[in-house]
Amino acid sequence: MRFLYLAALAGLLLGPASATAMVINPGFDSGLTGWSTIGDFSVETGTYGPAGDPKLVLTTAPGTLAALGTGAVAADPDVIGLLGISAATLAGVEPAASVEGAAVTQQFTTVNAVTDIAFEYQLFTEETNWSAPFADFVIFHVRNLAGTFSSTVLITDVATEDTAGNLSVSATQFQSESPVRSITMPLNGADTYIFGIAVFDVTDDEFDSAVALDNFALIPEPRGVLLLATGLLGLTLAGRSRSNR
């Protein structure tokens, strides 16, 4: 009996540490609370996904980070400051001729038991495809506040989506949309991170594109999940043992 309670206590004290680290307002149920934004953005609950399920939509509508010029996104202080992406990093991944866009970011702190950040995204476009020289793009970027760790994912391959028949007619203001995708990006242990997402027009500013975001979560390491499960199991068994006395 004593062992069961000790096992339960250990599991619940050690296991839930991962749950204390979380993204603020991960599903945008509280609008933009916890998030910083620049450019054209809105929280949508209608045609972008299931009705009543809020999503943050970033678009490349005119006037957002406008007139940056060919290759100038990497030198734009708004983008660098908001996303926390160094000019060298951004210059190394962005397609040339980025002209306008929007971005969102959040700073959060994790514990050791958290290993990844996961979320869902969906792409929308008025382009006939995103192939060069009109390859509008989305950047997902996470780095620690100290600047010693970073991870970047660049999404440009909507032309492949189109070729594979994965683009469908959109009920939104955009002509086409991709399926909802899930993505997981690695973190580097207990630390304070800046996570950011940006969408940009390439070459032209006539045909807009967008990205919709939802369901952000920090993923615990397997050990944290196991300890939590051990704690819950211990409490269950202890309760049964006590009731059978």
DABEL-V750451 format. One record per residue. N is the residue number from 0. RES is the residue in three letters. SS is DSSP state (2 for helix, 1 for strand, 0 for the rest). PSI is psi in whole degrees, 0 to 359 (* if undefined). Layout:
n->N res->RES ss->SS psi->PSI
n->N res->RES ss->SS psi->PSI
//
This chain:
n->0 res->MET ss->0 psi->311
n->1 res->ARG ss->2 psi->319
n->2 res->PHE ss->2 psi->319
n->3 res->LEU ss->2 psi->319
n->4 res->TYR ss->2 psi->323
n->5 res->LEU ss->2 psi->319
n->6 res->ALA ss->2 psi->318
n->7 res->ALA ss->2 psi->316
n->8 res->LEU ss->2 psi->317
n->9 res->ALA ss->2 psi->317
n->10 res->GLY ss->2 psi->320
n->11 res->LEU ss->2 psi->330
n->12 res->LEU ss->2 psi->321
n->13 res->LEU ss->2 psi->322
n->14 res->GLY ss->2 psi->312
n->15 res->PRO ss->2 psi->359
n->16 res->ALA ss->2 psi->325
n->17 res->SER ss->2 psi->331
n->18 res->ALA ss->2 psi->342
n->19 res->THR ss->2 psi->343
n->20 res->ALA ss->0 psi->122
n->21 res->MET ss->0 psi->158
n->22 res->VAL ss->0 psi->136
n->23 res->ILE ss->0 psi->131
n->24 res->ASN ss->0 psi->57
n->25 res->PRO ss->0 psi->337
n->26 res->GLY ss->0 psi->10
n->27 res->PHE ss->0 psi->27
n->28 res->ASP ss->0 psi->336
n->29 res->SER ss->0 psi->38
n->30 res->GLY ss->0 psi->235
n->31 res->LEU ss->0 psi->16
n->32 res->THR ss->0 psi->126
n->33 res->GLY ss->0 psi->349
n->34 res->TRP ss->0 psi->146
n->35 res->SER ss->1 psi->139
n->36 res->THR ss->1 psi->158
n->37 res->ILE ss->1 psi->144
n->38 res->GLY ss->0 psi->204
n->39 res->ASP ss->1 psi->118
n->40 res->PHE ss->1 psi->158
n->41 res->SER ss->1 psi->154
n->42 res->VAL ss->1 psi->117
n->43 res->GLU ss->1 psi->141
n->44 res->THR ss->0 psi->10
n->45 res->GLY ss->0 psi->259
n->46 res->THR ss->0 psi->346
n->47 res->TYR ss->0 psi->87
n->48 res->GLY ss->0 psi->190
n->49 res->PRO ss->0 psi->139
n->50 res->ALA ss->0 psi->136
n->51 res->GLY ss->0 psi->355
n->52 res->ASP ss->0 psi->102
n->53 res->PRO ss->0 psi->142
n->54 res->LYS ss->1 psi->145
n->55 res->LEU ss->1 psi->127
n->56 res->VAL ss->1 psi->120
n->57 res->LEU ss->1 psi->132
n->58 res->THR ss->1 psi->168
n->59 res->THR ss->0 psi->33
n->60 res->ALA ss->0 psi->149
n->61 res->PRO ss->0 psi->144
n->62 res->GLY ss->0 psi->357
n->63 res->THR ss->0 psi->118
n->64 res->LEU ss->0 psi->41
n->65 res->ALA ss->0 psi->159
n->66 res->ALA ss->0 psi->43
n->67 res->LEU ss->0 psi->336
n->68 res->GLY ss->0 psi->167
n->69 res->THR ss->0 psi->122
n->70 res->GLY ss->0 psi->10
n->71 res->ALA ss->2 psi->354
n->72 res->VAL ss->2 psi->322
n->73 res->ALA ss->2 psi->339
n->74 res->ALA ss->2 psi->1
n->75 res->ASP ss->0 psi->119
n->76 res->PRO ss->2 psi->333
n->77 res->ASP ss->2 psi->315
n->78 res->VAL ss->2 psi->313
n->79 res->ILE ss->2 psi->315
n->80 res->GLY ss->2 psi->320
n->81 res->LEU ss->2 psi->312
n->82 res->LEU ss->2 psi->339
n->83 res->GLY ss->0 psi->22
n->84 res->ILE ss->0 psi->130
n->85 res->SER ss->0 psi->154
n->86 res->ALA ss->2 psi->321
n->87 res->ALA ss->2 psi->318
n->88 res->THR ss->2 psi->312
n->89 res->LEU ss->2 psi->320
n->90 res->ALA ss->2 psi->333
n->91 res->GLY ss->2 psi->343
n->92 res->VAL ss->2 psi->336
n->93 res->GLU ss->0 psi->140
n->94 res->PRO ss->0 psi->156
n->95 res->ALA ss->0 psi->164
n->96 res->ALA ss->0 psi->40
n->97 res->SER ss->1 psi->129
n->98 res->VAL ss->1 psi->330
n->99 res->GLU ss->1 psi->160
n->100 res->GLY ss->1 psi->193
n->101 res->ALA ss->1 psi->159
n->102 res->ALA ss->1 psi->159
n->103 res->VAL ss->1 psi->149
n->104 res->THR ss->1 psi->159
n->105 res->GLN ss->1 psi->143
n->106 res->GLN ss->1 psi->134
n->107 res->PHE ss->1 psi->161
n->108 res->THR ss->1 psi->137
n->109 res->THR ss->0 psi->169
n->110 res->VAL ss->0 psi->174
n->111 res->ASN ss->0 psi->329
n->112 res->ALA ss->0 psi->354
n->113 res->VAL ss->1 psi->128
n->114 res->THR ss->1 psi->338
n->115 res->ASP ss->1 psi->161
n->116 res->ILE ss->1 psi->134
n->117 res->ALA ss->1 psi->152
n->118 res->PHE ss->1 psi->174
n->119 res->GLU ss->1 psi->146
n->120 res->TYR ss->1 psi->158
n->121 res->GLN ss->1 psi->137
n->122 res->LEU ss->1 psi->144
n->123 res->PHE ss->1 psi->146
n->124 res->THR ss->1 psi->153
n->125 res->GLU ss->0 psi->356
n->126 res->GLU ss->0 psi->151
n->127 res->THR ss->0 psi->329
n->128 res->ASN ss->0 psi->173
n->129 res->TRP ss->0 psi->26
n->130 res->SER ss->0 psi->160
n->131 res->ALA ss->0 psi->143
n->132 res->PRO ss->0 psi->23
n->133 res->PHE ss->0 psi->36
n->134 res->ALA ss->0 psi->74
n->135 res->ASP ss->0 psi->147
n->136 res->PHE ss->1 psi->159
n->137 res->VAL ss->1 psi->137
n->138 res->ILE ss->1 psi->130
n->139 res->PHE ss->1 psi->129
n->140 res->HIS ss->1 psi->134
n->141 res->VAL ss->1 psi->138
n->142 res->ARG ss->1 psi->158
n->143 res->ASN ss->1 psi->160
n->144 res->LEU ss->0 psi->331
n->145 res->ALA ss->0 psi->346
n->146 res->GLY ss->0 psi->19
n->147 res->THR ss->0 psi->356
n->148 res->PHE ss->0 psi->139
n->149 res->SER ss->1 psi->155
n->150 res->SER ss->1 psi->134
n->151 res->THR ss->1 psi->134
n->152 res->VAL ss->1 psi->128
n->153 res->LEU ss->1 psi->125
n->154 res->ILE ss->1 psi->112
n->155 res->THR ss->0 psi->353
n->156 res->ASP ss->0 psi->43
n->157 res->VAL ss->2 psi->334
n->158 res->ALA ss->2 psi->321
n->159 res->THR ss->2 psi->320
n->160 res->GLU ss->2 psi->317
n->161 res->ASP ss->2 psi->314
n->162 res->THR ss->2 psi->323
n->163 res->ALA ss->0 psi->358
n->164 res->GLY ss->0 psi->20
n->165 res->ASN ss->0 psi->346
n->166 res->LEU ss->0 psi->142
n->167 res->SER ss->1 psi->165
n->168 res->VAL ss->1 psi->133
n->169 res->SER ss->0 psi->143
n->170 res->ALA ss->0 psi->0
n->171 res->THR ss->0 psi->192
n->172 res->GLN ss->0 psi->349
n->173 res->PHE ss->0 psi->157
n->174 res->GLN ss->0 psi->319
n->175 res->SER ss->1 psi->156
n->176 res->GLU ss->1 psi->151
n->177 res->SER ss->0 psi->170
n->178 res->PRO ss->0 psi->163
n->179 res->VAL ss->0 psi->130
n->180 res->ARG ss->1 psi->151
n->181 res->SER ss->1 psi->141
n->182 res->ILE ss->1 psi->144
n->183 res->THR ss->1 psi->131
n->184 res->MET ss->1 psi->141
n->185 res->PRO ss->1 psi->150
n->186 res->LEU ss->0 psi->181
n->187 res->ASN ss->0 psi->51
n->188 res->GLY ss->0 psi->195
n->189 res->ALA ss->0 psi->121
n->190 res->ASP ss->0 psi->174
n->191 res->THR ss->1 psi->129
n->192 res->TYR ss->1 psi->155
n->193 res->ILE ss->1 psi->120
n->194 res->PHE ss->1 psi->130
n->195 res->GLY ss->1 psi->154
n->196 res->ILE ss->1 psi->137
n->197 res->ALA ss->1 psi->147
n->198 res->VAL ss->1 psi->139
n->199 res->PHE ss->1 psi->142
n->200 res->ASP ss->1 psi->147
n->201 res->VAL ss->1 psi->130
n->202 res->THR ss->0 psi->303
n->203 res->ASP ss->0 psi->160
n->204 res->ASP ss->0 psi->24
n->205 res->GLU ss->0 psi->328
n->206 res->PHE ss->0 psi->106
n->207 res->ASP ss->0 psi->159
n->208 res->SER ss->1 psi->170
n->209 res->ALA ss->1 psi->163
n->210 res->VAL ss->1 psi->135
n->211 res->ALA ss->1 psi->138
n->212 res->LEU ss->1 psi->146
n->213 res->ASP ss->1 psi->163
n->214 res->ASN ss->1 psi->56
n->215 res->PHE ss->1 psi->143
n->216 res->ALA ss->1 psi->148
n->217 res->LEU ss->1 psi->132
n->218 res->ILE ss->1 psi->123
n->219 res->PRO ss->1 psi->153
n->220 res->GLU ss->0 psi->156
n->221 res->PRO ss->2 psi->326
n->222 res->ARG ss->2 psi->320
n->223 res->GLY ss->2 psi->319
n->224 res->VAL ss->2 psi->319
n->225 res->LEU ss->2 psi->318
n->226 res->LEU ss->2 psi->320
n->227 res->LEU ss->2 psi->316
n->228 res->ALA ss->2 psi->320
n->229 res->THR ss->2 psi->317
n->230 res->GLY ss->2 psi->315
n->231 res->LEU ss->2 psi->319
n->232 res->LEU ss->2 psi->319
n->233 res->GLY ss->2 psi->317
n->234 res->LEU ss->2 psi->321
n->235 res->THR ss->2 psi->312
n->236 res->LEU ss->2 psi->321
n->237 res->ALA ss->2 psi->319
n->238 res->GLY ss->2 psi->319
n->239 res->ARG ss->2 psi->319
n->240 res->SER ss->2 psi->320
n->241 res->ARG ss->2 psi->322
n->242 res->SER ss->2 psi->339
n->243 res->ASN ss->0 psi->358
n->244 res->ARG ss->0 psi->*
//
